[in-house]
């Protein structure tokens, strides 16, 4: 068995674990067994940060950045970061308005630069829960004319699967359509320029044109590998066999 997204396989609560277990049990019923399982992942660690004991080779993200295999993550300039304040408000978008607005500002600059080179820059916003996800998506379209009708929203439950209450064929078909739209977002044929998500993008996402990441959640809670997984969504290079210096701007809330 050759399996991608290995970090999901070692948690029996997650949907990714079940297919491997089913294969194993079906073979056992016929007196056979799995002879080899090879897993790959960008984050070969448990949620507590401990590396998997069966790891054969580890290629850290820091090394990939240093060797120019991926984009270089950068922070907005110091004066811009100094203005970021988490406002006292029960409304999610009001609480993180400074972060959202700075993210839009950074994305607009990247969009103008990359458009000259024939590429469409993508803004990626990650929130804490689905309600916040929907609220941010609506807010982006309201305050940014460039994003009206151009924001794609995707979310699943904490296990990475579709919630049972939404497991009807219609809901599954709708989610699959959203996945296809997310994977096609780099293309100029796609109307979308931004994507807002909770956990959908932990599944793996081959989009390369993310230039700005806005993380609106406390990274220190639940999963210690979440920051690296989130950052990794925007690190794939856009330009191949080129000397162009590629960067991804990261705007994040305090842990």
Secondary structure, DSSP 8 states (H G I E B T S, - for coil): -EES-GGGTT-TTSHHHHHHHHHHHHHHTTT------EE--S--B-TTS-B-TT-S----HHHHHHTTSS-EEEE--HHHHHT------SSHHHHTHHHHHHHHHHHHHHHHHHHTTT---EEEEE-SSHHHHHHHHHHHHHH-GGGTT-EEEE---TTSS--GGG-SHHHHHHHHHHHHHHHTTTSTTS---EEEESSGGGG------EEEEEE-S-TTSS-TTHHHHHHHTT-S-SSSS-----EEEEEE---
